[in-house]
Structure formats: C-alpha cells, structure tokens
C-alpha cells in the first residue's frame, strides 16, 4: 500500500469511502453527504488531498484538507450553501454556525482535515502515514497549523488523533473536541 497525491481517477473511490465510513444513523442522502464531507475538497483543493492506495492503485483511504480555512469558508458559502439548501436548509444554518466558530481557530491553525479509511484497512498504520504525509506537505507550503473536530461519540478517532500528535484544544460542550497541531 502506498500514500500518494490525489488523482482525478480517485474521485468516485473517495466518495465511496466517504459513504461507507459515514457514521450509522446519519440517514444522509448520498449527495448531501458528499456536499458536506468531500466534494469541496475534490473540486476546489485537490492539491491538498492524499490517498492510501492498494496494490491495484485503488484508493482505500484519504485525507482531505483545506490549507486555508478562510478561503474554504468563502468558497463554500458562495458555491456549496446553495447545494446544501437543496437538500436541507437546516444544514446551511449548521454550517454557518460552524464557520463562525472555526474562523477564529483558523488564525492559529489555518488548515483543517477530514480523514477516512475503509474499515478493512484500518489499524494498519495508514491513518498515521496519511497524517504525517499531509503535515509534511503543509509545512513545505508554509502552513503553520492544522486542526480538526471530532465527535465525542467516536472514542477510537479521539484516541487516534491523540496518538498521532494532535492536542485537544477545546471541548465542544461535551459533544466533541477540537484537536490541533502546530506545524
């Protein structure tokens, strides 16, 4: 298995991984999930995506990133709010609230990430390799920090982020955590 930059041929594999790894009970329409979780990165910042690929060079995991959260917010509001509203207007309100919150965080940690690996390939060190590859890449382009949010209902992910060097910066009212890493 290898870690490499995203290629256009990976788009449907990334969307598939996103769908398969979405938490049960979300009851998302696929289009809504893709709009929330992955399409922005694929369409707007593909240079900041890395994939874990199997022996057939098929993506089995990914790390999506915006190297500039403020840019992400501007573009998302302009292009993706309309798409979200077509699925669920409440999601637009949720994103607006999220953007108010992360706007302040992005001053110290300008980049953010989203990572998923197919269940059968988890616990093989691929997540660590994806985070390390992304961190090195971000350093090389002058980015000073990286953050993410994670649900408190996902203890495996919380433990993983601590293990790979993220520090808990904020408890989000018992619902989740903000983790960050200086680069």
ABEGO torsion letter per residue (X at the ends): XBBBBBBAAAAAAAAAAAAAABBBGAGBBAAAAAAAAAAAAAAABAAABBBBBBAAGBBABBBBBBABAAAAAAAAAAAAAAAAAAABAAAAAAAAAAAAAAAAAAAABABBBBBBBBAAABGAGAAAAAAAAAAAAAAAAGBABBBBBBBAABAAAAAAAAAAGBBBABBBGGABBBBBBBX
